Amino acid sequence: MGLTVPSLAAAVRHQVESLPRVQGGGREAGRIYVSGETDRTLNRAEKLSGEMKDEYVSVEHLILALVETSGGSLSELFRTYRITKEGILTALS
C-alpha cells in the first residue's frame, strides 16, 4: 500500500498507549467487556467474512471492519496514512 511501516507502527503504538486502562477488581472474573465501538467492529468483521465467503473471521476482516467503523483518532490515522478499504482489498488481491 506504499506505507512507511515504521512510521505507521509508531503512530499505532502511540494511539494504543493513549487509550484508557481498566484497573482494579471492578469486573467479574472470566468475563470480557468491550466498548460499543469494539462490538460494532467485531460484528462488521463477522459480516465481512460471510460476504467474502470465508469460513472464519481473519485479521483481514478485522482491518477492513476497522476502516469502515472507526471514528475519532483511529479514523484520522487511517486518513493520514491513506488507508482505505479499496487500498486494503487491492493489496490483498
N, C-alpha and C positions, 0 to 999 in steps of 0.2 A: 504493500500500500504506500510505499515511499516514505515511511515514518522513520524518524530518528529514535530508535528503540531506547537508548539510554535516557534520552530526554523525556520520553513518554513514561518510562518506568519511574523516573524520579518524580514526575508530576503525579502519577498514580499513588506512589508511596506517600507523598505529601498529603494528598486527599484522604487516604486511609488513616494516616496519623492524626488528622484533624477531626475525625469522627468522634462523637461522644462514646464513652465507655460505660458499661454497667459494672458496678462494684457492689460487693456485699452479698448478703444471703436473701435478697428480696425476690428470688424466683424459686419455683418449685423444682426439686431435684428431678432430673430426667426429662424436663420439658424445655423445648426450644421456643423462643419468642422472636418473631421477625416484625419489622415495620410493615406498614401498609404498602409502601413503595416496593419493598423486597418481595412481598407476597404477589403484587401485580406483575413484577418482573418474572418471578418463577412460573406463574400461571401462563404468561405470554410465551415463555420459553417452551413450556409443555405444548402449547397450541402450535408453535412454530415447528416443533419436531413432528407433529402429526401432519401439518401442511406439507412438510418436506418428505413425508412418507418414511420417516426414520423411526426405529423401534424404541430408541432411548433418547432422553434429553442429554445433549452433549455441551461441551464448552462453546461450540459454535452457536448453538441455540441460545445459550445464556448471553453471549456477547451481542447477538442480534437483538435479543429482548431488551438488554440494557440500552442499546442505541435507540430503540423505539420508545421505551418507557421512562428514560432518565429525565431528570429535571435538575435545576439548580447548578451546582458546581460540576457535577458529572457531565451534564449536557454541555456546559461551557468547555470542559476539557475535550469532549468529542468535537466540538466546533473548532477549537484551537488547532487540533491535530488533524482536522478534516476527515474524521472517522465517520463514515456513513454506512447505512445498510447496504447500499449498492456497491460501495467500495469493498466491504467485507465479503459480499457474495461473489464479486469478481475475483478477489484474492483466493477464495475457497475453491472456485472452479478452476 
